[in-house]
Amino acid sequence: MAGRICLFTGSFNPPGTHHRKAAEALAGRFDAVHVVPAGNRPDRANPDAVPPPIRAALADIGFARLPRVAVELFDLEHDKFTTDLDLQARFAGAGDAEVWHAVWADRLDGAAEGTSNVQTRWPNGREAWRELRFVVLRPLGQTVDPADLPPRHEILDVPEGGSSRDLRTSLLLGVPVHDALPPRVAAFIDRYSLYTGGPPRTKAALDLTGKKLKIVADAWNPKALEWQDRLAACRDDDDPDAVLALGGDGTMLRVIHENWRLRVPFLGLNTGHLGFLMNEGKELVGPGGVFNGHLLVRRLPMLHLTMTRRDGSKAEELSFNDAWVERATGQTAWVKLSLNGEVRLEKVVCDGVLVSTAAGSTAYAQSMGAQPLLADTAAWLVVGSNVMRPLGWKSALLPMDAEILVENAAPERRPLNGFVFTTRYDDVLAMAARVSRVASVELAFNAAHDMAQKISDLQFGTAKPI
């Protein structure tokens, strides 16, 4: 991107109001502001950090709806730390963009003697000090010694300063800090009991009564369109508190795929068939069309997929449900399966191989012979389709930190196609899959919704026919 851009890096763990106000001020001076939550530095322990998917959600929430501000999640997704010098190279591109780096004024203290935070604690900090352009964030009432300023700099006055570390300490001690947090960041922290010294909750109570909803209906489903009209008074597509999908599971998957970075809860009203991801109308809407917003919300993961084609090109995708490779001709596929870098099955003779989240296990994974799982099961699946060899192998249950590599064992003679949601990839050489470190979804159900009963009916063959 040409023009003046600013890189605003930090832990944002959590993002405070001072971060948001600083980003807003930067957007008033630069053509674009890229907020980069830093990955964990190998030289610095961070014992009070929350898991990367939560950090990613908090960053998206904390900087949401700020014009010209974008949150970049590549460090968290790929579990790495990118130095400011490397960020400079990444964003400068072909040289059209003038790249600036935001730094808080107190990080410059002692620079005249060469002892500032930037010079001594940043990787390659002294080189960065000489080479980079810095926009110095100066909180109201704070002074900066001119001798401590970098060779190339601008000063930007911002309303306030602060520290994520101080916010975490206050939250751990139970000290109220809601005024120092954007309201939706504070609500997310409360909902999942973050920064309290214990593991984050995976589910929580949620009240959406009277809240604003982004409503997406299946345009081919007359019943869904009727519900859309009935709930029109709740609708707000620009700044919703939640997303409501009207239709079946397919509608919900499309809505999640298109809107997951809104970082608001998703709930569904079933106007389709089984609707494992959906609520029934009587559960959500009472007499007179009154929306019942007393819900239970679960944090559910998405999968990160890398499709590698035979020409060497790669594509990264996300999926809430599943992804797979399958034979592209009349011949069976020969695939090799590796788990965490170790070959586990040298040659699977089959029609294809699928990976699935627990939430997606009631779809193609179940039809291929895998046991369906409750959506919040802390596991995911790899499943073979019509497996001829090895005899008896159908599927495997995987831990959340597993990485699977599905490789074409005979690419010249037995080509594979790959599928992620609605995208098809031809001539796939390999599909790498793991649980995403940044993409997750809050899925809400009415307390009366019994997903366990639906799963039980499916396992025992008593589910209502489609």
N, C-alpha and C positions, 0 to 999 in steps of 0.2 A: 504494500500500500504506500503510495506517495504521500508527501506532506510531513508534518511534524507529529510524531507519535511518542507516547510516554509509556514506559514499562514500570509498573507499580508492583514490586515483589514483596513478599513477607510470608509469615506463617499463617496469618489471618485465622488464628486458632484459639478463640473464635474471632470473627471480624466484629469490631466495635463501631459505634457511631463515628468515632474519630477517623476510622478507615474510610467509611462511606462518604463523609464530608470532604475528606482529602481527595478521593476519587472524583467527586462532583466538582471540586475546585480545579483539578487537573483537566477535566473535560471542558472547562471554560477557557482553557488556554491552548489545548492541543487538539489536533484533528481526530485523534483516537487515543484511548487509554486502554492498555492491556494489563489486567490484574492477573498476576501469576502466583498462585499459592505454591510455595517452594516445597519440593520433596525433602524427605529427611536427609540431612547432611551426614555423611559417614563419619565425620570427625566430631559430631555433637549429639549426645544422647538427648532424647526427648521423652522422658518417662510419663509425662502427663498429657501426651497427645491422644486424641481420639482417632479411631480408624480412618484411613483415607476416604472411604465413601461418605463418611459423615463430614469430614473436612471439606470435601468437594461440595456437598449439599449446602453447608453453611456459607461457603464462599459465593455460590450462586444466589442464595437467599440474601446475603448481606449487601450485594452490589446490584441487585435486580432493578430493572426499569430505570437505570441511569443512562441518559443519551450519550452515545459515543464511548461507552464503557463496556468492555467484553472481558469475561473471565476465561482464562486459559488453563486447562486441567491436564496438560500433557505430562508434567512432572509427577503428579499423583498417579495418573493412569499407568505410567511406565516405571514407577518406583525408582526415581532417580532425582538427582539434584543438578539443575542447570545453572552454571555460574553466570554472572552478569555479562562477562565477556562473550560467552557462548550465546546468551540471549541476544546480545548486540548483533552477532553474525546472523542469527536466525531471523531477526525482524528487519535488519537493514536490507536484506534481499539483494537486489542488483544495484543498490546504491541510491535508489530513488527516495527512500525514506530517511528523514533526519530523526534519529533515535535518541531519546532522553531517558534517564533513569531517575526515578523519584527516590529521595533519601530523606529521612527525618533529620532535622537540624542537630539533634543531640548526638547523632552518629558521627558528627564531624569534630566533636570536642577533642582537642589535642592534635589536630591535623598539622599545625605548624611545626610541631616536634616529631611528626611522623607516628603518633601513637593513637590516632583515631580508630574507631571501630571499623570503618571502611578499609583503612590501610592495613590493620593488623588481624582482623577476624574474617574478612571476606577472602575466599580463595583467589589468589592472584590479585589481592587488593591493591597493591602499589601500582601494578600495571593498569588496573581499572581506574585508579585515581588519576593517572596521567592521560589515559586514552578516551575515557567516556565523558559524555555530557551529563551533568547532574542538574535536576531541578530540586532545590532544597526546600522541604516542607517546614515552614517556620510557624509553629502554633502561636496564637495570640498572646502577647506579653513576653515571649521568649526572645532573647537576643542571640546573635551569632557573631563571633569574633571574625572580622574580615580576614584575619591571617589564617583562619581555619577553612576558608572556602576553597573548593577544588579549582583547578586551572580553568575549566570550562563549566560555567554554572549560570543558573537563574535562581532567583528566590521567589517562592510563592507563599504568601501568607494564608494560613488555614485557620479555621475557627478554634480548633482544640487539638491536643495531643493525647497520647495514651499508650497502653501496652497490653497486648494479648496475655502476656504472662501475669500481669496484675489482675486482669479479668478472670483468668483461670484460678488464681489464688483466692480471689474473693468468692467465686462460685464454690470452690472446695470448702471454704470456711463458712459458707452459708450467708455471706454478706450480700445484701441486695445490690445488684448492679444493673437492673433493668433499664435505668436511664442512660447507661453507657452502651447499650446494645440496640441495634435496629429491632423494632417490635417483633418481626417475624423470626429473626434470629433468636430472640429471647423465648418466643413461644416454642420453637423447635428444641431448644436446649431444655426447657421445662418438660416438654412432651416425652423426651427420651432420657431424662435424668442424666444429662451430660456433665462432665467435669466435677463429679461428686466423689470420686475415688473408687467407684465400682464400675462394672461393665455397663455400657449403655443398654437401655431397654431395646427389645426388638418389636414390642407392640405396646400400645397405650390407648387410653380413652381419648376420644376426640368429639367435640361438640361443634357441629356445623349449622346448628339452628340459626336461621336468620342471616347466614353468611352468603357471600356472592359466589356464583358458580359459572365456570365456563362450560357450556352445554354443547356436546357434540352428538348428533343423532345419526343413525344409519339412514341415509337418504332413501334407501330402497325398502324400508320397513315402515308401513303405515302406522303401526302401533307406537314405534319410536317417535315418529313425528307428532303423534297425538300427545305423548308425554312431554315433548319439547314445548308445545303450545301451553300445556297445563302448568308447566314450571317456568313460564316466561318471566314472571315477577322476580325470580331468583337470579336471572341471567346477568352476567358481567364478563365479557370476553377479554377486556383490557387489563383488569387487575383482580383476578379471581382468588378466592380463598381455597378453592378446590376445583377439580375437573370432574364433570359428570358425563359418563358415556352411556348412551341409550342405544341398546341393540343386544348383540350377543358377545361372546368372548372375542370374536374376530374384530368387532368394533373397538373393544377395549384395547386389544393389542395395537391396533392402528393409532388410537388416541395416545397410548403410552409412547409409542415410537416417535410420534410427532411432537409431544409436549413434555417429555420427562424432565427437561431442564427448567420448566416452570417451578419445580421443587415445591409443589403443593400436593396434597393428598388427591388420589384418584378414587372415585367410586363409580359403580356401574348399576344401572337398572336394567334388568333382563327383559328384553322383548324378543329374545331368540329362543334357543332350545335349552340345553343343560345349564349353561351359564355358570361355570365353576368360579369365574372371577367376578360374578355379578350378584346383585341383590334382587329380590323380588319387589314388585311395586308396592305390595301391601306392607313390606318391611320399611320402605323409605317414606311413603306418602300416606298420611292418614286421611280421615274424613275431611271434606272441604278443600283438599289439595294442600294441606299443611305439611311442609317438609319436615321429616323427623331426622334431625341431625345428630342424634346421640349414637356414636359409632365406635367401633374398635378398629384401630389402624395398625397395620403391620409394615415394617420396613423389609422390602424384598429386593434381592439382587438382580442385576442383569448380567448377561454374558458378554465378554469381549472376544471377538473373533478376528483372526488374521487369515485372509485367503491369499495364498501364493499361487500364481499361475505359472505355467511352464515357460512363459516368456520372461519370467523373473519379476513381473509386476506384482505389487501387493496392495491389498485393500483392507482397511480396518473397519469393522462394523460392530454394532451392539444389538443384542436381542433380549427381549424379556422372556420369550418362550423357548425357542430352540433354533438350531441351525444344523445343516447336514451336507454331506457329499453323497452323490449317487452315480451309478454307472451311466455313461453317456451313449452306450451302444447296446447291442443285444448280448454282449458278453458280460459275464459276472465281473464285479470289481475285485481287485486284489489290493488290500490296504494293510499298512503297518501301523500299529498303535503303540505310542510311547507315553508313559506317565512320568512326569517330572524328570524328563530326560532319559529315562530307562525304558528300553524296548520291552513291552509286556506281551504283545502278540505280533510275531514276525510276519504272519500272513493270515488275514481274515478274508475268506472267500464269501462274498455276499453281494447284495444289491446296493448297499451303502451303509454309512455310519452317521448317526445323529447324536448331538449333544443337547442336553435339555436342563433347564432349571427345574427346581421342585414345582414351581407354579406351572411350568409347561408340561409336566409329566402326565397330565390327563389328556394330552392331545396326541400327536404322532408317536411319542415315546410309548404310551400305553398301547396303542394299536400295533406297535412293533414287538410287544411282549414284555415291556418293562412294567414294574409295579408302580402304580400311581402313588405320589407322595402328597402329604399336606403341604400347602404353599410355603409355610414358614419352616419346613424341615431344613436343618443346617447341612445340606448336601445337594449334589447335582448328579446328573446321569450321563453315561455314554452308552449308546444302544446300537446294536447291529440289526440290519434289515435283511430278513431271509438268509440267515447265516448258514452256509453249507459246511464250512470249516473255520475254526475247530468245532467238532461236534459238541452240541449242548450249550455253547456260549451264546448268550442273548444280550446281557447288559452288565454294567458295573456301577456301583454307587461310589461317588467320589467325595472326598472332603473339600471344604470350601477353598482351601489354599492349593488345590491340585491344578496342574497344567497338563492338558492333553494335546498330543500332536497326532493327527491323522494324515498319513502320507500315502500317496499312490505308489504301490509297489511295482507297477508295470505301466508307466505312463505312456509309452509309445504304442502299446497294443490295446490298453484298456483305459481310455480316458475317463475322467470324472468331471461332473458338473457340481457346483456348490450353490447353496441357497441360504440366504439370511433374510428373514422376513419376506419382502416382495422382490428382493434383488437376486438375480441369477448370475453366477460366475462360471464361464466356460473354461474347459481345459485346466482344471485345478490340480496343482501338484501336491499341495498340502493345506490343511486347515488346522490352525492352532487355536485352542480354546482355553479360557480360564474365566473365573468370576471377575467382573470388572472391579477396578479399584476406585472408580468414580461414579459409575451409573447405578443408581438404585431408585426404587419407587416406593412411595407410601400408598398402600392399597387398603381402602376402608370398607368395612362391612357393618351392617346393622348387627347389634348384639344377638338378634334372633336368627341371623343367618348361620346355618350349620353346615360349613364346608366339610367337616368330618363325616357327616351323614352322607353327603353327596359322594365323597370318596369311597365310603363303605359300600354304598349302593353300586358304584362302578366295579369295585373289586368282587362283589358277590353276584354281579349280573342282574341286579334289581333296579338299575337306573331307568328312568323313563326314556322311552325310545325317542330318537330325533325325528 
